[in-house]
């Protein structure tokens, strides 16, 4: 199975700070300086103002710190670390593309099959009919080319901005690599309308069959994943690309958690059956009866017992388009696993709202939220805003468990919160709250992963020193 692992060590240290006070303590000329909750810079021990030199040095450190975060799509405003979620759209945007294709393909300048010049006087044709074609093309790719190709293959369809954020490189440095991958017919380029700028177009990229096979032969992905790529890429409706983008947003949100382990492109829950017993009472009927017949019928009804019928319900296998794994505090070989469910539609044959019925049945089977391997399984539903959460609650009554068992392992990733309130405040759970009238209403509660999992203690000052070790960009 293909896995996107954790980040570089210095980026992990940045990630740790997002769930803690945003800026670390630093020493300058013997003065330990820190950022206070009120936004002022003070000496850590006394709370007094630092010297002008220490203050200037600390402000320069914070500036560089923020610049690094921005390279990965994270913006720091008023002490909050926010992620601009590019997969979040309005209801009007979704309605516009309900029956109209969202993406328009952009074709490369060269035709297929194409020619590859190996030497000054030696040109061959590439049509990917044999393994040697893939080997020759692989030799033309550098490490960043391969990393970008694997990233696109893992998430199926990704926006250009998401690629830039993943590798911490500006778009002009990313584009030459994408151009090379396109001209080798390893990926496809698409355009779509931007909602924030009417008339403007944005770009996304999807994996091509040749790109998948090249990764297989390079031992970057599993054979099982390769041969299923057509099924995985099968579009249910015009929103499939947006669902993939939402999964990328979820991954790029989660990877800043200090316990992030890896992402895999598929996970599944196998089909199962369960039985339901219903009691049926005999109907009295409305047909006219004679006096004797009516009396006879009444006597038979008294003697007759209520009939019970048992039904077998079949719940089909469910295939998720991504799973995030976080490390546990206990090193017992198990993980906290988040099966990713992007939520968009509430009507139609491919309604995300209706499909949740079988998903909830699957998750209701986990005892204490644990699967057969002992992993803690969570359902991560990616929503645009609180209205989506309320829509799901109204249909399935999660605060009452809706007739299902063990539904306490459902978490919502609110993309609006991630963009406006901060990465560490974007996860929400539904809990029940009693009203003064004696009823119950849904209450949205923040889900703090580090607190909920009772994970690692605060990072030590010595570990943060690595933030100063700048790593150079990968050249195009």
C-alpha positions as a Markdown table, in Angstrom:
| # | Residue | x | y | z |
|---|---|---|---|---|
| 1 | Unk | 0.0 | 0.0 | 0.0 |
| 2 | Unk | 1.2 | 3.5 | -0.9 |
| 3 | Unk | 2.0 | 5.6 | 2.1 |
| 4 | Unk | 2.7 | 9.3 | 2.4 |
| 5 | Unk | 4.9 | 9.4 | 5.5 |
| 6 | Unk | 5.6 | 12.1 | 8.1 |
| 7 | Unk | 7.4 | 15.3 | 7.3 |
| 8 | Unk | 11.1 | 16.4 | 7.5 |
| 9 | Unk | 12.3 | 16.8 | 11.1 |
| 10 | Unk | 12.4 | 20.5 | 11.1 |
| 11 | Unk | 8.9 | 20.7 | 9.6 |
| 12 | Unk | 7.7 | 18.3 | 12.3 |
| 13 | Unk | 9.0 | 20.7 | 14.9 |
| 14 | Unk | 7.0 | 23.5 | 13.2 |
| 15 | Unk | 4.0 | 21.2 | 13.2 |
| 16 | Unk | 4.3 | 20.6 | 16.9 |
| 17 | Unk | 4.1 | 24.3 | 17.6 |
| 18 | Unk | 0.7 | 24.6 | 15.9 |
| 19 | Unk | -1.0 | 22.7 | 18.7 |
| 20 | Unk | 0.9 | 24.6 | 21.4 |
| 21 | Unk | 1.8 | 28.3 | 22.0 |
| 22 | Unk | 2.6 | 29.5 | 18.5 |
| 23 | Unk | 6.1 | 30.8 | 19.0 |
| 24 | Unk | 8.9 | 29.1 | 21.0 |
| 25 | Unk | 11.2 | 30.6 | 23.6 |
| 26 | Unk | 14.5 | 31.9 | 22.1 |
| 27 | Unk | 17.8 | 33.0 | 23.7 |
| 28 | Unk | 19.6 | 36.1 | 22.3 |
| 29 | Unk | 22.7 | 37.4 | 24.0 |
| 30 | Unk | 21.8 | 35.5 | 27.2 |
| 31 | Unk | 18.2 | 36.8 | 27.3 |
| 32 | Unk | 15.5 | 34.2 | 27.0 |
| 33 | Unk | 12.6 | 35.8 | 25.1 |
| 34 | Unk | 9.1 | 34.5 | 24.5 |
| 35 | Unk | 5.8 | 35.7 | 23.1 |
| 36 | Unk | 3.2 | 36.4 | 25.8 |
| 37 | Unk | -0.6 | 35.6 | 25.5 |
| 38 | Unk | -1.3 | 39.3 | 25.1 |
| 39 | Unk | 1.0 | 39.5 | 22.0 |
| 40 | Unk | 3.9 | 41.3 | 23.7 |
| 41 | Unk | 7.4 | 40.0 | 23.7 |
| 42 | Unk | 8.9 | 39.6 | 27.2 |
| 43 | Unk | 11.7 | 37.9 | 29.1 |
| 44 | Unk | 10.6 | 34.4 | 29.9 |
| 45 | Unk | 11.6 | 34.4 | 33.6 |
| 46 | Unk | 10.7 | 37.9 | 34.8 |
| 47 | Unk | 8.1 | 39.1 | 32.3 |
| 48 | Unk | 10.1 | 42.3 | 31.8 |
| 49 | Unk | 10.8 | 44.0 | 28.5 |
| 50 | Unk | 13.9 | 42.5 | 26.7 |
| 51 | Unk | 16.7 | 44.7 | 25.3 |
| 52 | Unk | 16.2 | 46.3 | 22.0 |
| 53 | Unk | 18.7 | 44.0 | 20.4 |
| 54 | Unk | 16.9 | 40.8 | 21.8 |
| 55 | Unk | 13.5 | 42.2 | 20.7 |
| 56 | Unk | 14.7 | 42.8 | 17.2 |
| 57 | Unk | 16.4 | 39.4 | 16.9 |
| 58 | Unk | 13.2 | 37.7 | 18.2 |
| 59 | Unk | 11.0 | 39.6 | 15.8 |
| 60 | Unk | 13.3 | 38.6 | 12.9 |
| 61 | Unk | 13.0 | 34.9 | 14.1 |
| 62 | Unk | 9.2 | 35.1 | 14.1 |
| 63 | Unk | 9.2 | 36.6 | 10.6 |
| 64 | Unk | 11.3 | 33.8 | 9.2 |
| 65 | Unk | 9.2 | 31.3 | 11.2 |
| 66 | Unk | 6.0 | 32.6 | 9.5 |
| 67 | Unk | 7.6 | 32.6 | 6.1 |
| 68 | Unk | 8.4 | 28.9 | 6.4 |
| 69 | Unk | 4.8 | 28.2 | 7.5 |
| 70 | Unk | 3.4 | 30.2 | 4.5 |
| 71 | Unk | 5.4 | 28.0 | 2.1 |
| 72 | Unk | 3.3 | 25.1 | 3.4 |
| 73 | Unk | 0.0 | 26.9 | 3.2 |
| 74 | Unk | -0.2 | 27.9 | 6.8 |
| 75 | Unk | -0.8 | 31.6 | 7.8 |
| 76 | Unk | -0.4 | 33.0 | 11.3 |
| 77 | Unk | -2.8 | 35.7 | 12.2 |
| 78 | Unk | -3.4 | 37.0 | 15.7 |
| 79 | Unk | -1.6 | 34.0 | 17.2 |
| 80 | Unk | -3.7 | 31.5 | 15.1 |
| 81 | Unk | -2.3 | 29.1 | 12.5 |
| 82 | Unk | -4.9 | 28.9 | 9.7 |
| 83 | Unk | -5.0 | 26.8 | 6.5 |
| 84 | Unk | -6.6 | 28.2 | 3.4 |
| 85 | Unk | -8.8 | 25.3 | 2.4 |
| 86 | Unk | -9.1 | 25.3 | -1.4 |
| 87 | Unk | -11.7 | 22.6 | -1.6 |
| 88 | Unk | -14.4 | 24.6 | 0.2 |
| 89 | Unk | -17.1 | 26.0 | -2.1 |
| 90 | Unk | -20.6 | 27.6 | -1.8 |
| 91 | Unk | -23.9 | 25.9 | -2.4 |
| 92 | Unk | -24.4 | 28.0 | -5.5 |
| 93 | Unk | -21.1 | 26.7 | -6.9 |
| 94 | Unk | -22.1 | 23.1 | -6.3 |
| 95 | Unk | -25.5 | 23.7 | -7.9 |
| 96 | Unk | -23.8 | 25.2 | -10.9 |
| 97 | Unk | -21.8 | 22.1 | -11.6 |
| 98 | Unk | -24.4 | 19.5 | -10.7 |
| 99 | Unk | -25.1 | 18.7 | -14.3 |
| 100 | Unk | -22.2 | 20.6 | -16.0 |
| 101 | Unk | -18.6 | 19.1 | -16.1 |
| 102 | Unk | -16.4 | 20.9 | -13.6 |
| 103 | Unk | -13.1 | 20.2 | -15.3 |
| 104 | Unk | -11.8 | 21.0 | -18.8 |
| 105 | Unk | -8.8 | 19.1 | -20.0 |
| 106 | Unk | -5.7 | 21.0 | -21.1 |
| 107 | Unk | -3.7 | 19.0 | -23.6 |
| 108 | Unk | 0.1 | 19.0 | -23.8 |
| 109 | Unk | 1.9 | 20.5 | -26.8 |
| 110 | Unk | 3.3 | 17.2 | -27.9 |
| 111 | Unk | 1.3 | 14.3 | -29.4 |
| 112 | Unk | 1.2 | 10.7 | -28.2 |
| 113 | Unk | 3.2 | 8.6 | -29.0 |
| 114 | Unk | 6.0 | 11.0 | -28.5 |
| 115 | Unk | 9.7 | 11.0 | -29.3 |
| 116 | Unk | 12.6 | 11.0 | -26.8 |
| 117 | Unk | 16.0 | 12.2 | -27.7 |
| 118 | Unk | 18.6 | 10.1 | -25.9 |
| 119 | Unk | 21.7 | 11.4 | -27.7 |
| 120 | Unk | 22.3 | 14.1 | -30.3 |
| 121 | Unk | 21.7 | 11.7 | -33.2 |
| 122 | Unk | 19.5 | 9.1 | -31.4 |
| 123 | Unk | 15.8 | 9.6 | -31.1 |
| 124 | Unk | 13.3 | 6.9 | -30.2 |
| 125 | Unk | 9.5 | 6.7 | -30.0 |
| 126 | Unk | 7.8 | 6.2 | -26.6 |
| 127 | Unk | 4.4 | 4.6 | -26.6 |
| 128 | Unk | 4.7 | 2.7 | -23.2 |
| 129 | Unk | 4.1 | -0.7 | -24.9 |
| 130 | Unk | 7.1 | -2.2 | -23.1 |
| 131 | Unk | 8.9 | -1.9 | -19.8 |
| 132 | Unk | 12.0 | -0.4 | -21.4 |
| 133 | Unk | 9.9 | 2.7 | -22.3 |
| 134 | Unk | 9.1 | 3.3 | -18.6 |
| 135 | Unk | 12.8 | 2.7 | -17.6 |
| 136 | Unk | 13.9 | 5.3 | -20.2 |
| 137 | Unk | 11.4 | 7.9 | -18.9 |
| 138 | Unk | 12.3 | 7.2 | -15.3 |
| 139 | Unk | 15.9 | 8.1 | -16.0 |
| 140 | Unk | 14.7 | 11.5 | -17.3 |
| 141 | Unk | 13.0 | 12.3 | -14.0 |
| 142 | Unk | 14.7 | 13.8 | -10.9 |
| 143 | Unk | 13.6 | 13.1 | -7.3 |
| 144 | Unk | 11.2 | 16.0 | -7.1 |
| 145 | Unk | 9.5 | 14.8 | -10.4 |
| 146 | Unk | 9.0 | 11.4 | -8.8 |
| 147 | Unk | 7.7 | 12.9 | -5.5 |
| 148 | Unk | 5.2 | 15.1 | -7.3 |
| 149 | Unk | 4.1 | 12.1 | -9.4 |
| 150 | Unk | 3.6 | 10.0 | -6.3 |
| 151 | Unk | 1.7 | 12.8 | -4.6 |
| 152 | Unk | -0.7 | 13.1 | -7.5 |
| 153 | Unk | -1.2 | 9.4 | -7.8 |
| 154 | Unk | -1.9 | 9.0 | -4.1 |
| 155 | Unk | -4.7 | 11.7 | -4.1 |
| 156 | Unk | -5.9 | 11.1 | -7.7 |
| 157 | Unk | -6.6 | 14.7 | -8.5 |
| 158 | Unk | -4.9 | 17.7 | -6.8 |
| 159 | Unk | -4.9 | 21.4 | -7.3 |
| 160 | Unk | -1.7 | 23.2 | -8.3 |
| 161 | Unk | -1.8 | 25.2 | -5.1 |
| 162 | Unk | -2.0 | 22.0 | -3.0 |
| 163 | Unk | 1.1 | 20.7 | -4.8 |
| 164 | Unk | 3.0 | 23.9 | -4.1 |
| 165 | Unk | 2.1 | 23.7 | -0.4 |
| 166 | Unk | 3.0 | 20.0 | -0.1 |
| 167 | Unk | 6.6 | 20.6 | -1.2 |
| 168 | Unk | 6.9 | 24.2 | 0.2 |
| 169 | Unk | 7.9 | 25.6 | -3.1 |
| 170 | Unk | 6.5 | 28.5 | -5.0 |
| 171 | Unk | 4.4 | 27.7 | -8.1 |
| 172 | Unk | 7.0 | 29.0 | -10.6 |
| 173 | Unk | 9.4 | 26.4 | -9.2 |
| 174 | Unk | 6.8 | 23.6 | -9.4 |
| 175 | Unk | 5.6 | 24.2 | -12.9 |
| 176 | Unk | 8.7 | 23.0 | -14.8 |
| 177 | Unk | 8.3 | 19.6 | -13.1 |
| 178 | Unk | 4.6 | 19.4 | -13.9 |
| 179 | Unk | 5.3 | 20.4 | -17.5 |
| 180 | Unk | 7.8 | 17.5 | -17.8 |
| 181 | Unk | 5.4 | 15.0 | -16.3 |
| 182 | Unk | 2.7 | 16.2 | -18.7 |
| 183 | Unk | 4.9 | 15.9 | -21.8 |
| 184 | Unk | 5.8 | 12.4 | -20.8 |
| 185 | Unk | 2.0 | 11.6 | -20.5 |
| 186 | Unk | 2.3 | 10.6 | -16.9 |
| 187 | Unk | -0.3 | 13.1 | -15.6 |
| 188 | Unk | -3.2 | 15.1 | -17.0 |
| 189 | Unk | -3.8 | 18.8 | -16.6 |
| 190 | Unk | -7.3 | 20.3 | -16.0 |
| 191 | Unk | -8.8 | 23.8 | -15.7 |
| 192 | Unk | -11.8 | 24.8 | -13.6 |
| 193 | Unk | -13.5 | 28.0 | -12.6 |
| 194 | Unk | -12.4 | 29.8 | -9.5 |
| 195 | Unk | -15.2 | 30.9 | -7.2 |
| 196 | Unk | -13.3 | 33.6 | -5.5 |
| 197 | Unk | -12.4 | 35.3 | -8.8 |
| 198 | Unk | -15.2 | 35.2 | -11.4 |
| 199 | Unk | -13.9 | 34.5 | -14.9 |
| 200 | Unk | -10.5 | 33.3 | -13.6 |
| 201 | Unk | -9.3 | 29.7 | -14.0 |
| 202 | Unk | -7.4 | 27.5 | -11.6 |
| 203 | Unk | -5.4 | 24.3 | -12.4 |
| 204 | Unk | -5.5 | 20.8 | -11.1 |
| 205 | Unk | -3.7 | 17.6 | -12.1 |
| 206 | Unk | -4.7 | 13.9 | -12.2 |
| 207 | Unk | -2.8 | 10.7 | -12.5 |
| 208 | Unk | -2.6 | 9.0 | -15.9 |
| 209 | Unk | -2.3 | 5.2 | -16.4 |
| 210 | Unk | 1.2 | 5.5 | -17.6 |
| 211 | Unk | 2.2 | 7.4 | -14.5 |
| 212 | Unk | 0.7 | 4.8 | -12.3 |
| 213 | Unk | 2.6 | 2.0 | -14.1 |
| 214 | Unk | 5.9 | 3.9 | -13.9 |
| 215 | Unk | 5.5 | 4.2 | -10.1 |
| 216 | Unk | 4.7 | 0.5 | -9.9 |
| 217 | Unk | 7.9 | -0.4 | -11.8 |
| 218 | Unk | 9.9 | 2.0 | -9.6 |
| 219 | Unk | 8.5 | 0.2 | -6.5 |
| 220 | Unk | 6.8 | 3.4 | -5.3 |
| 221 | Unk | 3.3 | 1.9 | -5.2 |
| 222 | Unk | 1.8 | -1.5 | -4.7 |
| 223 | Unk | 0.7 | -3.7 | -7.6 |
| 224 | Unk | -2.7 | -4.0 | -6.0 |
| 225 | Unk | -3.2 | -0.3 | -6.1 |
| 226 | Unk | -2.0 | -0.1 | -9.7 |
| 227 | Unk | -4.4 | -2.6 | -11.1 |
| 228 | Unk | -7.3 | -0.9 | -9.4 |
| 229 | Unk | -6.6 | 2.6 | -10.6 |
| 230 | Unk | -9.4 | 2.7 | -13.1 |
| 231 | Unk | -11.9 | 1.7 | -10.4 |
| 232 | Unk | -10.5 | 4.2 | -8.0 |
| 233 | Unk | -10.6 | 7.0 | -10.5 |
| 234 | Unk | -14.2 | 6.2 | -11.6 |
| 235 | Unk | -16.1 | 9.4 | -11.2 |
| 236 | Unk | -19.5 | 9.1 | -9.5 |
| 237 | Unk | -20.5 | 12.6 | -10.5 |
| 238 | Unk | -19.1 | 16.0 | -11.4 |
| 239 | Unk | -18.0 | 16.5 | -7.8 |
| 240 | Unk | -15.5 | 13.6 | -7.7 |
| 241 | Unk | -12.5 | 16.0 | -8.2 |
| 242 | Unk | -13.7 | 18.2 | -5.3 |
| 243 | Unk | -13.9 | 15.2 | -3.1 |
| 244 | Unk | -10.3 | 14.4 | -3.9 |
| 245 | Unk | -9.3 | 18.0 | -3.1 |
| 246 | Unk | -11.1 | 17.8 | 0.2 |
| 247 | Unk | -9.1 | 14.7 | 1.1 |
| 248 | Unk | -5.9 | 16.6 | 0.3 |
| 249 | Unk | -7.0 | 19.5 | 2.5 |
| 250 | Unk | -7.7 | 17.0 | 5.3 |
| 251 | Unk | -4.2 | 15.4 | 4.9 |
| 252 | Unk | -2.5 | 18.8 | 4.7 |
| 253 | Unk | -4.4 | 19.7 | 7.9 |
| 254 | Unk | -3.5 | 16.5 | 9.8 |
| 255 | Unk | 0.1 | 16.4 | 8.8 |
| 256 | Unk | 0.8 | 19.4 | 11.1 |
| 257 | Unk | -0.2 | 17.4 | 14.1 |
| 258 | Unk | 2.7 | 16.2 | 16.1 |
| 259 | Unk | 1.5 | 12.6 | 16.1 |
| 260 | Unk | 0.9 | 12.3 | 12.4 |
| 261 | Unk | 2.2 | 9.0 | 11.0 |
| 262 | Unk | 1.1 | 8.5 | 7.4 |
| 263 | Unk | -1.7 | 8.6 | 4.8 |
| 264 | Unk | -2.9 | 5.7 | 2.6 |
| 265 | Unk | -5.0 | 6.3 | -0.5 |
| 266 | Unk | -7.6 | 3.6 | 0.2 |
| 267 | Unk | -9.2 | 1.8 | 3.2 |
| 268 | Unk | -12.2 | -0.5 | 3.3 |
| 269 | Unk | -14.7 | -2.1 | 5.6 |
| 270 | Unk | -15.9 | -5.5 | 4.4 |
| 271 | Unk | -19.5 | -6.4 | 3.8 |
| 272 | Unk | -21.5 | -8.0 | 6.7 |
| 273 | Unk | -25.0 | -9.0 | 7.6 |
| 274 | Unk | -27.2 | -8.6 | 10.6 |
| 275 | Unk | -30.7 | -9.7 | 11.6 |
| 276 | Unk | -33.7 | -7.6 | 12.6 |
| 277 | Unk | -36.7 | -9.0 | 14.3 |
| 278 | Unk | -40.1 | -7.3 | 13.9 |
| 279 | Unk | -43.4 | -8.1 | 15.5 |
| 280 | Unk | -46.4 | -8.2 | 13.2 |
| 281 | Unk | -50.0 | -7.9 | 14.5 |
| 282 | Unk | -52.8 | -9.5 | 12.5 |
| 283 | Unk | -55.0 | -6.9 | 10.8 |
| 284 | Unk | -58.6 | -6.8 | 11.6 |
| 285 | Unk | -59.6 | -6.2 | 8.0 |
| 286 | Unk | -62.5 | -4.2 | 6.7 |
| 287 | Unk | -64.6 | -6.8 | 4.8 |
| 288 | Unk | -68.2 | -7.3 | 6.0 |
| 289 | Unk | -68.8 | -10.5 | 8.0 |
| 290 | Unk | -72.0 | -12.3 | 9.1 |
| 291 | Unk | -72.6 | -12.4 | 12.9 |
| 292 | Unk | -71.4 | -15.9 | 13.3 |
| 293 | Unk | -68.3 | -15.3 | 11.1 |
| 294 | Unk | -67.5 | -12.2 | 13.1 |
| 295 | Unk | -67.7 | -14.0 | 16.4 |
| 296 | Unk | -65.5 | -16.8 | 15.1 |
| 297 | Unk | -63.0 | -14.3 | 13.8 |
| 298 | Unk | -62.8 | -12.6 | 17.2 |
| 299 | Unk | -62.2 | -15.9 | 19.0 |
| 300 | Unk | -59.4 | -16.8 | 16.6 |
| 301 | Unk | -57.8 | -13.4 | 17.1 |
| 302 | Unk | -57.7 | -13.8 | 20.8 |
| 303 | Unk | -56.0 | -17.2 | 20.5 |
| 304 | Unk | -53.5 | -16.0 | 17.8 |
| 305 | Unk | -50.2 | -14.9 | 19.1 |
| 306 | Unk | -48.3 | -12.0 | 17.6 |
| 307 | Unk | -46.1 | -13.2 | 14.8 |
| 308 | Unk | -42.4 | -12.4 | 14.8 |
| 309 | Unk | -40.5 | -12.2 | 11.6 |
| 310 | Unk | -36.7 | -12.1 | 11.3 |
| 311 | Unk | -35.1 | -10.3 | 8.4 |
| 312 | Unk | -31.4 | -10.5 | 7.3 |
| 313 | Unk | -30.0 | -7.1 | 6.3 |
| 314 | Unk | -26.9 | -7.1 | 3.9 |
| 315 | Unk | -24.5 | -4.1 | 4.3 |
| 316 | Unk | -22.1 | -3.9 | 1.3 |
| 317 | Unk | -18.4 | -3.3 | 1.5 |
| 318 | Unk | -17.4 | 0.3 | 1.7 |
| 319 | Unk | -14.3 | 1.7 | 0.1 |
| 320 | Unk | -12.9 | 5.0 | 1.5 |
| 321 | Unk | -10.7 | 7.2 | -0.7 |
| 322 | Unk | -8.2 | 7.8 | 2.1 |
| 323 | Unk | -7.1 | 7.0 | 5.6 |
| 324 | Unk | -5.0 | 9.1 | 8.0 |
| 325 | Unk | -3.0 | 7.4 | 10.7 |
| 326 | Unk | -1.8 | 9.0 | 14.0 |
| 327 | Unk | 0.6 | 7.5 | 16.4 |
| 328 | Unk | -0.6 | 6.4 | 19.8 |
| 329 | Unk | 1.1 | 7.2 | 23.1 |
| 330 | Unk | 1.5 | 3.5 | 23.7 |
| 331 | Unk | 4.0 | 1.9 | 21.3 |
| 332 | Unk | 2.0 | -1.3 | 20.8 |
| 333 | Unk | 1.9 | -1.4 | 17.0 |
| 334 | Unk | -1.6 | 0.0 | 16.7 |
| 335 | Unk | -2.7 | 3.4 | 15.5 |
| 336 | Unk | -5.5 | 5.9 | 15.6 |
| 337 | Unk | -7.0 | 5.5 | 12.1 |
| 338 | Unk | -9.2 | 8.1 | 10.5 |
| 339 | Unk | -11.2 | 6.9 | 7.5 |
| 340 | Unk | -11.9 | 10.0 | 5.3 |
| 341 | Unk | -15.4 | 10.8 | 4.1 |
| 342 | Unk | -15.7 | 14.0 | 2.0 |
| 343 | Unk | -19.2 | 15.4 | 2.2 |
| 344 | Unk | -20.9 | 17.5 | -0.6 |
| 345 | Unk | -24.2 | 16.3 | -1.9 |
| 346 | Unk | -27.5 | 15.7 | -0.1 |
| 347 | Unk | -29.7 | 14.7 | -3.1 |
| 348 | Unk | -29.5 | 12.5 | -6.1 |
| 349 | Unk | -28.3 | 8.9 | -6.8 |
| 350 | Unk | -24.8 | 9.7 | -5.4 |
| 351 | Unk | -25.9 | 11.6 | -2.4 |
| 352 | Unk | -23.2 | 11.7 | 0.2 |
| 353 | Unk | -25.9 | 12.2 | 2.8 |
| 354 | Unk | -27.7 | 9.0 | 1.9 |
| 355 | Unk | -24.5 | 6.9 | 1.6 |
| 356 | Unk | -23.7 | 7.7 | 5.2 |
| 357 | Unk | -26.4 | 5.2 | 6.2 |
| 358 | Unk | -24.2 | 2.2 | 5.5 |
| 359 | Unk | -21.1 | 3.9 | 6.7 |
| 360 | Unk | -22.7 | 4.5 | 10.1 |
| 361 | Unk | -23.8 | 0.8 | 10.2 |
| 362 | Unk | -20.2 | -0.2 | 9.6 |
| 363 | Unk | -18.8 | 2.1 | 12.4 |
| 364 | Unk | -21.6 | 1.1 | 14.8 |
| 365 | Unk | -20.1 | -2.4 | 14.8 |
| 366 | Unk | -16.7 | -1.4 | 16.4 |
| 367 | Unk | -16.6 | -2.3 | 20.1 |
| 368 | Unk | -15.1 | 0.7 | 21.9 |
| 369 | Unk | -14.2 | 2.0 | 18.5 |
| 370 | Unk | -11.5 | -0.7 | 18.0 |
| 371 | Unk | -11.1 | -2.8 | 14.9 |
| 372 | Unk | -10.0 | -6.4 | 14.7 |
| 373 | Unk | -6.3 | -5.4 | 14.8 |
| 374 | Unk | -6.8 | -3.2 | 17.9 |
| 375 | Unk | -6.6 | 0.1 | 16.0 |
| 376 | Unk | -8.9 | 2.9 | 17.2 |
| 377 | Unk | -11.1 | 3.7 | 14.2 |
| 378 | Unk | -12.6 | 7.1 | 13.6 |
| 379 | Unk | -14.9 | 8.3 | 10.8 |
| 380 | Unk | -13.6 | 11.7 | 9.7 |
| 381 | Unk | -16.4 | 13.5 | 7.8 |
| 382 | Unk | -15.0 | 16.5 | 5.9 |
| 383 | Unk | -17.6 | 19.3 | 5.7 |
| 384 | Unk | -17.5 | 22.9 | 4.5 |
| 385 | Unk | -19.3 | 24.4 | 7.5 |
| 386 | Unk | -21.6 | 23.8 | 10.5 |
| 387 | Unk | -24.7 | 23.7 | 8.2 |
| 388 | Unk | -23.4 | 20.4 | 6.7 |
| 389 | Unk | -23.0 | 19.0 | 10.2 |
| 390 | Unk | -26.5 | 20.0 | 11.2 |
| 391 | Unk | -27.8 | 18.5 | 8.0 |
| 392 | Unk | -26.3 | 15.1 | 8.9 |
| 393 | Unk | -27.5 | 15.4 | 12.5 |
| 394 | Unk | -31.1 | 16.1 | 11.3 |
| 395 | Unk | -31.2 | 13.0 | 9.2 |
| 396 | Unk | -29.4 | 10.5 | 11.5 |
| 397 | Unk | -29.9 | 11.9 | 15.0 |
| 398 | Unk | -26.4 | 11.2 | 16.1 |
| 399 | Unk | -26.9 | 12.6 | 19.6 |
| 400 | Unk | -29.5 | 9.8 | 20.1 |
| 401 | Unk | -27.2 | 7.3 | 18.3 |
| 402 | Unk | -30.0 | 7.1 | 15.7 |
| 403 | Unk | -30.7 | 3.5 | 16.6 |
| 404 | Unk | -27.0 | 2.6 | 15.9 |
| 405 | Unk | -24.5 | 1.5 | 18.5 |
| 406 | Unk | -21.0 | 2.9 | 19.2 |
| 407 | Unk | -21.2 | 6.1 | 17.1 |
| 408 | Unk | -19.0 | 8.1 | 19.5 |
| 409 | Unk | -16.1 | 7.8 | 17.1 |
| 410 | Unk | -17.4 | 10.3 | 14.5 |
| 411 | Unk | -15.4 | 13.5 | 14.0 |
| 412 | Unk | -16.1 | 16.3 | 11.6 |
| 413 | Unk | -13.3 | 18.3 | 9.9 |
| 414 | Unk | -14.8 | 21.8 | 9.4 |
| 415 | Unk | -12.9 | 23.4 | 6.6 |
| 416 | Unk | -14.4 | 26.8 | 7.4 |
| 417 | Unk | -13.0 | 26.6 | 11.0 |
| 418 | Unk | -9.6 | 25.5 | 9.6 |
| 419 | Unk | -9.5 | 28.6 | 7.4 |
| 420 | Unk | -10.8 | 31.1 | 9.9 |
| 421 | Unk | -10.1 | 29.9 | 13.5 |
| 422 | Unk | -7.1 | 27.7 | 13.1 |
| 423 | Unk | -5.9 | 24.2 | 12.3 |
| 424 | Unk | -6.1 | 23.1 | 15.9 |
| 425 | Unk | -9.8 | 24.2 | 16.2 |
| 426 | Unk | -11.0 | 22.6 | 13.0 |
| 427 | Unk | -12.1 | 19.3 | 14.4 |
| 428 | Unk | -15.6 | 19.0 | 15.9 |
| 429 | Unk | -17.7 | 16.3 | 17.6 |
| 430 | Unk | -21.4 | 16.3 | 18.3 |
| 431 | Unk | -22.5 | 15.8 | 21.9 |
| 432 | Unk | -26.0 | 15.9 | 23.5 |
| 433 | Unk | -27.0 | 18.8 | 25.8 |
| 434 | Unk | -30.2 | 18.8 | 27.9 |
| 435 | Unk | -32.6 | 21.8 | 27.5 |
| 436 | Unk | -34.6 | 23.6 | 30.2 |
| 437 | Unk | -37.7 | 22.1 | 28.6 |
| 438 | Unk | -36.4 | 18.6 | 29.2 |
| 439 | Unk | -35.4 | 17.9 | 25.7 |
| 440 | Unk | -32.0 | 17.3 | 24.1 |
| 441 | Unk | -30.2 | 19.3 | 21.4 |
| 442 | Unk | -26.9 | 18.8 | 19.5 |
| 443 | Unk | -23.9 | 20.7 | 20.8 |
| 444 | Unk | -20.7 | 21.1 | 18.8 |
| 445 | Unk | -17.6 | 20.5 | 20.9 |
| 446 | Unk | -14.0 | 21.0 | 19.7 |
| 447 | Unk | -12.0 | 17.8 | 19.4 |
| 448 | Unk | -8.4 | 18.4 | 20.5 |
| 449 | Unk | -6.4 | 15.4 | 19.3 |
| 450 | Unk | -3.4 | 15.8 | 21.6 |
| 451 | Unk | -5.7 | 16.2 | 24.7 |
| 452 | Unk | -8.1 | 13.4 | 23.6 |
| 453 | Unk | -5.3 | 10.9 | 22.9 |
| 454 | Unk | -3.3 | 12.0 | 26.0 |
| 455 | Unk | -0.3 | 12.3 | 23.8 |
| 456 | Unk | 3.2 | 13.6 | 24.2 |
| 457 | Unk | 4.1 | 16.4 | 26.7 |
| 458 | Unk | 5.0 | 19.9 | 25.7 |
| 459 | Unk | 8.1 | 20.0 | 23.4 |
| 460 | Unk | 11.3 | 21.0 | 25.1 |
| 461 | Unk | 13.2 | 24.1 | 24.3 |
| 462 | Unk | 16.2 | 22.2 | 23.0 |
| 463 | Unk | 14.1 | 20.5 | 20.3 |
| 464 | Unk | 13.0 | 23.8 | 18.9 |
| 465 | Unk | 16.6 | 24.9 | 18.2 |
| 466 | Unk | 16.4 | 22.9 | 14.9 |
| 467 | Unk | 13.9 | 25.5 | 13.6 |
| 468 | Unk | 16.9 | 27.7 | 12.9 |
| 469 | Unk | 18.5 | 25.2 | 10.6 |
| 470 | Unk | 17.2 | 26.3 | 7.2 |
| 471 | Unk | 16.9 | 23.7 | 4.5 |
| 472 | Unk | 17.4 | 24.8 | 0.9 |
| 473 | Unk | 14.7 | 24.5 | -1.8 |
| 474 | Unk | 14.8 | 21.8 | -4.3 |
| 475 | Unk | 15.8 | 23.4 | -7.6 |
| 476 | Unk | 13.6 | 22.9 | -10.7 |
